[in-house]
């Protein structure tokens, strides 16, 4: 990751350039501010997943299974509440909520 950041340092736009016109500077800032989130070798050594497949699969099975049933329509606030309940149930502390 450090090599990518170093490669972005050279073509940085001047500081007086608007953010909307500074994609390299914006990318550089984004990476610099998230180095702890991008420690892939450390995550792999700890046995943590680094891909998005697990999250996407959970989204499909936990949320979409309920929210995208045939004939259903949700107001945004209600869909958000349903999503919270589904995640709670999928993570298995559902029974402790009621006891």
Helices and strands as residue ranges (DSSP letters): H 2-10, G 19-21, H 23-32, G 35-38, H 40-45, H 53-58, I 59-64, H 65-67, H 76-90, H 94-98
